[in-house]
Amino acid sequence: MSFINYSSREINCKIVYYGPGLCGKTTNLQYIYNKTNPDLKGKMISLATETERTLFFDFLPLALGQIRGFKTRFHLYTVPGQVFYDASRKLILKGVDGVVFVADSQVERMEANIESLENLKINLAEQGADIERTPYVVQYNKRDLPNAAPLDEMKRVLNPTRVADFEACATVGGGVFETLKAVARSVLRDLKQMSS
Amino acid sequence: MRDTQLVMYDEDFRKILGVAQRLVRDANAKGVFVVDRNGQLIGEAGELRGIDTTSLASLTAGCIAATGGLAKLVGEEDFPVHYHQGQRDNLHITLVSNRIILVVVFDDRSSLGLVRLRVKKAGAELAKIFEEIQKKSEQEPHGSTPFAEITDDDIDNLFSQ
């Protein structure tokens, strides 16, 4: 749910990184955090377990600049990917303006990708949203690994509606900002469309 | 989901700020924060300058969301009032109208009883203000958001900065 404040002339939007456990959602946010000018970002919060698995969410506030005199801020969240944290995922998805689905390219994680994507659709539907009408992009992460599944196969299975998609290697940053820009652009275009 | 977009004009903002400032005085609080249930900070008042309010808003919303989930597990609709006691400062968190979260930070210059009493009145005032905001946005849904004037070029320019 975007929040437009005329008094402080700010537009705030919420973007959620979704995907199976260990696919690199937190790594995406960490890379964005490390590479962003300190003036444009807030503190990154990670509510994680002792073994650094996301327990509730990661949160990174980011300022992207101004549109017609309005500061645009994006609040980036990740969900915990492990299957049994579904209740937490539902809570974090509430009020979302745009979704990034981070897929793990490793062949042996294809099942987990499919399961997570199905879970995303169900959880969006529970709050009255439809993935096909939500600003949404797909990222195929870990493309550098030797056991990565063929890209065509991943696209066929995980992106049948052909939304914008990107190959990535979040540990070194490849594709991370491209993904962020695409989803942010999609969110703003969607808000514009809703207004006109 | 997205039909609940919150659009706040200067007039509404001043009213909310007025309630928050009065609550700081009446409850002898260090700070008062008004947060949207989705984690956006709407307004703040008090002496707590320099703290990370963006994180405060996000974590407060997370806290309300998590305990709301717990409430449903035990058959409650919500746990609308939370109290966290610290060594020096305490937090009183209230869910107002199922949409807005009112956070009061106070120390031993005040008391839980006083904060509870004052929050009750301030919460009712905030509920009324947000009801009006809601009504306005239903009457003219997305009517005058800045997005109506934004072009695709404006959006593209944002990413070339």
Contacts between the chains, C-beta under 8 A, distances in Angstrom:
chain1	res1	chain2	res2	distance
A	1	B	1	7.0
A	1	B	2	6.4
A	1	B	4	5.1
A	1	B	5	5.8
A	1	B	6	6.5
A	1	B	36	7.8
A	1	B	38	5.3
A	2	B	2	7.4
A	2	B	5	5.3
A	2	B	6	7.5
A	3	B	5	7.6
A	3	B	6	4.6
A	3	B	8	7.4
A	3	B	36	6.1
A	3	B	38	7.6
A	3	B	40	4.4
A	3	B	42	7.8
A	4	B	5	7.2
A	4	B	6	7.1
A	4	B	7	4.7
A	4	B	8	6.9
A	4	B	145	5.6
A	4	B	146	6.7
A	5	B	8	5.0
A	5	B	13	6.8
A	5	B	42	7.6
A	6	B	7	7.5
A	6	B	8	6.3
A	6	B	9	4.7
A	6	B	10	5.6
A	6	B	13	7.5
A	7	B	8	6.6
A	7	B	9	7.1
A	7	B	10	4.5
A	7	B	12	8.0
A	7	B	13	3.6
A	7	B	14	7.5
A	8	B	13	7.7
A	11	B	146	7.1
A	12	B	40	5.0
A	14	B	38	6.3
A	14	B	39	7.4
A	42	B	52	6.7
A	42	B	54	4.6
A	42	B	55	6.7
A	43	B	52	5.4
A	43	B	54	7.6
A	43	B	55	5.4
A	45	B	55	5.6
A	45	B	58	6.8
A	45	B	59	6.8
A	47	B	62	7.4
A	56	B	62	6.2
A	56	B	66	6.9
A	57	B	62	6.5
A	59	B	39	7.9
A	59	B	55	7.2
A	59	B	58	4.8
A	59	B	59	7.9
A	61	B	54	4.7
A	61	B	55	7.9
A	61	B	58	7.6
A	64	B	158	5.7
A	64	B	159	7.7
A	65	B	158	5.0
A	65	B	161	4.7
A	66	B	158	7.8
A	67	B	146	7.4
A	67	B	150	5.8
A	67	B	154	5.1
A	67	B	155	7.0
A	67	B	158	5.8
A	68	B	146	5.7
A	68	B	149	6.3
A	68	B	150	5.9
A	68	B	154	6.2
A	69	B	146	7.9
A	70	B	146	5.3
A	72	B	158	6.6
A	75	B	39	6.6
A	75	B	40	7.4
A	75	B	54	8.0
A	75	B	58	6.9
A	87	B	69	5.3
A	88	B	66	7.5
A	88	B	69	7.8
A	90	B	69	7.9
A	91	B	62	7.6
A	91	B	65	4.0
A	91	B	66	6.7
A	91	B	68	7.6
A	91	B	69	6.0
A	92	B	65	7.7
A	94	B	37	7.8
A	94	B	38	6.4
A	94	B	65	7.0
A	95	B	1	7.0
A	95	B	4	7.2
A	95	B	37	7.5
A	95	B	38	3.5
A	95	B	39	7.9
A	96	B	1	7.0
A	97	B	2	6.7
A	124	B	1	7.8
A	127	B	1	5.4
A	128	B	1	5.7
A	129	B	1	4.1
A	129	B	2	7.5
A	134	B	1	7.6
A	181	B	159	5.1
A	184	B	158	8.0
A	184	B	159	7.6
A	185	B	155	5.8
A	185	B	156	7.6
A	185	B	159	6.6
A	188	B	147	7.7
A	188	B	150	7.4
A	188	B	155	4.8
A	188	B	158	7.5
A	189	B	152	7.1
A	189	B	155	6.2
A	190	B	2	7.7
A	191	B	5	7.9
A	191	B	145	7.4
A	191	B	147	4.7
A	192	B	147	4.5
A	192	B	148	7.7
A	192	B	150	5.2
A	192	B	152	7.9
A	192	B	155	7.3
A	194	B	2	6.9
A	194	B	5	7.6
A	194	B	142	5.3
A	194	B	147	7.2
A	195	B	142	4.6
A	195	B	145	4.7
A	195	B	147	3.8
A	195	B	148	4.2
A	196	B	147	7.6
A	196	B	148	5.8
